[in-house]
Amino acid sequence: MNTLKVEERPLAQDVRFSDCELIVSLVDGRTISIPVTWFPTLANATEAQRNNWQLLGGGDGIHWPDLDEDLSVRGLLLGTH
């Protein structure tokens, strides 16, 4: 039986938004989907501000320069932001 190896250091590779969710794709194939209302700064941002993001630390985190907002992938997985 084969077992899927989960990355010990989860890294983001893409970020997108639906009408009500922040969706982060990880390099290991997983997708994290979180209600955008958990992040008031992102919830109140314009579409252009939300779409202007950068990966930090090779994908350890996500930064929105227009909003001065940073989220860690580890925090998203643990539910601690």
N, C-alpha and C positions, 0 to 999 in steps of 0.2 A: 504494500500500500504506500503510495506517495503522499507526502505531507507538504503543503504549501509553506514555504519559508516567508515569514513576515519580516520586513526590514526592521532592524533594531533602531535605525535612525530614519524615521519616515520623512520623506522629502516631497514637497509640492512641486508640480510641474505646470499646472494650469489653474486658473481661478475664473469662475463665471457666476452669474446671478440669474435666478429665475425671478418671478414676481415676488416670491416670499422666502427664498432661500439663498444662502451663500453656498456655493458648490466648489469644492477643492479636489482636484484630481492629483493623486500621488503617483510617483514614479513606479511603485510596485503594483499598480493596477487598481488599487482601492480608490473609492470616491467618498469624500466626507460631505454630508449635506446637513446644514445647520440653519435654523430659522434666522433670517437676517435681523429680526426684532431683538435678538440677543445682543446685537451690536448697534446701539442707538446712532452712533456716528455714521455707520454704513447705511443704516435704515433711512436716515434723513438726507443722505447724499444724492447728488444728481447721478444720472447714468454715466455721464462723462467722468465724474469723480470716482465712481466705483470701478470703472474700466481702466483707470490709470493706476495700476498696481505694479509692484516690483517684487521679485523673490529676494529674500535675504539669506545669507549663509548657504548659498547653493540650493535653497529650497526649504531650509529649516523654518523660515517664517515668511510672512507676506507684509509688505509695506504699501500704504496708500499715501504718497507724498502730498497730494492736495488736501488731505484730511488729517495728516500727522497721526495716522492709525497704524498700529502694528499688531499682528496676531502670529502666534507660534503654531506650527503644525502639531507639535506635541500637546500643547494646551487645547487645541481643537479636539484632538482624539480623546483627551482625558476629560473634556467638558469643563475645563478651567479657563479657557480662552488663552 
